[in-house]
Amino acid sequence: MKLRRLAALLLCLGLLAGLAGCAGDAVQISVWRRSEGSVAVPESRRLPAGTELIAGLAAAFNSEPDEPGLTRAAPEGADILGWRLEGVELKLEVSQGWAELEGFERTVAEGCAVLTFCGIEGIERVSFYLLGQRLGPAMDAGDLILAAEMEAE
C-alpha cells in the first residue's frame, strides 16, 4: 500500500514538474517566515520553471526573504542541507547550527519548516535529522498552535 502511495506521489510530482516546464512559467510557492508582528507568516516566492519542487523550497527556506519586515525562520547557519521523501513523511537533513537551536528559536524554525513543506500535496509530516539521527518526532501542521488560534479560545 505504501509503495502505491509513493509511486502515485512521485508520478504527481513528476507531472507537476513537467507541466511547469512545458508552460515555461515559474511555480508559485509559500515559504513561512518570521516577522515583527507575527511568529510565522507566508511569503510568496516563484521557483523558476524546471526547478525540483522540494529542493527549490529548501533553497528558498534557507535564503533571505524578499519582503521587507520578514526574516528567515531559522537564523543564519541553521540550514536545511538535504531531504528524503518516504511515503508522506519528508525527512530533512539539517545543519549542526539547526540542531543547536533551543526553545523558542527551534520551535519557530521547525514550525515554519513544517508549514512550508506540508503545503506540498502528498507531504503530511516533516521530521528533522542531523547526521542521520532523528532530532524529534515527525510533525504535521496540526501539531502547531498558532497565536491566532490561542487568542480565539
C-alpha positions in Angstrom: 0.0 0.0 0.0 2.8 2.4 0.9 4.6 1.6 -2.3 1.5 2.5 -4.3 1.1 5.8 -2.5 4.8 6.7 -3.1 4.5 5.8 -6.7 1.4 7.9 -7.1 3.1 10.8 -5.3 6.2 10.6 -7.5 4.0 10.5 -10.6 2.1 13.6 -9.5 5.3 15.4 -8.6 6.8 14.4 -12.0 3.6 15.6 -13.8 3.6 18.9 -11.9 7.3 19.5 -12.7 6.6 18.5 -16.3 3.6 20.8 -16.6 5.6 23.7 -15.1 8.4 23.1 -17.6 6.1 22.8 -20.5 4.3 26.0 -19.7 7.6 27.8 -19.2 6.1 29.6 -16.2 7.5 29.8 -12.7 5.9 27.8 -9.9 4.3 29.9 -7.1 5.3 28.6 -3.6 4.8 29.8 0.0 7.8 29.9 2.4 6.9 30.6 6.0 9.0 33.3 7.7 9.3 35.3 10.9 8.0 38.8 11.1 7.9 41.5 13.8 4.1 41.3 14.1 3.7 37.5 14.0 5.6 34.4 14.7 5.0 32.9 11.2 3.7 34.4 8.0 3.9 33.1 4.5 6.0 34.8 1.8 5.1 34.1 -1.8 8.0 33.2 -4.0 8.4 31.9 -7.5 10.6 28.9 -8.5 12.0 29.0 -12.0 10.4 26.6 -14.4 12.1 23.2 -14.2 13.2 23.6 -10.6 12.5 20.5 -8.5 9.8 21.5 -6.0 11.2 20.2 -2.7 14.8 21.3 -3.5 13.5 24.7 -4.6 11.5 25.1 -1.3 14.5 24.1 0.7 16.7 26.7 -1.0 14.0 29.3 -0.6 13.6 28.4 3.1 17.4 28.9 3.6 17.5 32.2 1.7 16.9 35.7 3.0 13.3 36.9 2.4 12.5 39.3 -0.4 9.7 41.1 1.5 10.7 43.9 3.9 9.9 43.2 7.6 10.4 39.4 7.3 13.4 37.4 8.4 14.5 33.8 8.0 12.6 31.3 10.2 15.9 29.8 11.3 18.9 32.0 12.0 21.9 32.1 9.6 23.9 28.9 9.9 20.8 26.8 10.8 20.0 25.4 7.4 18.3 22.5 5.6 21.1 20.6 3.9 19.1 17.8 2.2 15.9 15.8 2.2 14.4 12.4 1.6 10.7 11.6 1.0 9.5 8.4 2.5 5.8 7.9 1.8 4.1 11.0 3.2 6.9 12.0 5.5 9.6 14.4 4.4 12.9 13.8 6.3 15.0 16.9 6.3 18.8 16.7 7.0 19.7 19.8 8.9 23.0 21.5 9.8 24.7 21.4 13.2 23.5 25.0 13.7 19.9 23.9 13.4 20.5 21.1 15.9 21.9 23.6 18.4 18.7 25.8 18.3 16.7 25.7 21.6 13.4 26.8 22.9 11.5 29.5 21.0 14.1 29.7 18.2 13.9 26.0 17.5 10.1 26.0 17.8 9.7 28.8 15.2 12.2 27.2 12.8 10.6 23.8 12.9 7.1 25.2 12.8 7.9 27.3 9.7 9.5 24.4 8.0 6.5 22.2 8.7 4.1 24.8 7.4 6.3 25.3 4.3 6.8 21.7 3.3 3.3 20.4 4.4 2.0 22.9 1.9 3.1 20.5 -0.8 0.4 18.0 -1.8 1.4 14.5 -0.6 3.6 15.6 2.3 1.8 15.2 5.6 4.7 15.1 8.1 8.1 16.6 8.4 11.0 15.3 10.6 14.5 16.7 11.2 17.8 14.8 11.2 21.4 15.6 12.0 23.9 13.1 10.5 21.2 10.5 10.2 20.0 10.8 13.8 16.4 11.9 14.3 16.1 15.1 16.4 12.5 14.6 17.5 9.2 13.2 16.4 7.7 13.9 12.9 5.3 16.8 12.9 2.4 17.9 10.8 0.6 21.2 10.6 -2.0 20.0 13.2 0.8 19.8 15.8 1.3 23.6 15.6 -0.5 26.0 17.8 -0.6 29.4 16.2 -1.2 32.6 18.2 -4.4 33.4 16.3 -5.9 30.1 17.4 -4.8 30.7 21.0 -6.5 34.1 21.0 -9.7 32.7 19.7 -10.1 30.3 22.6 
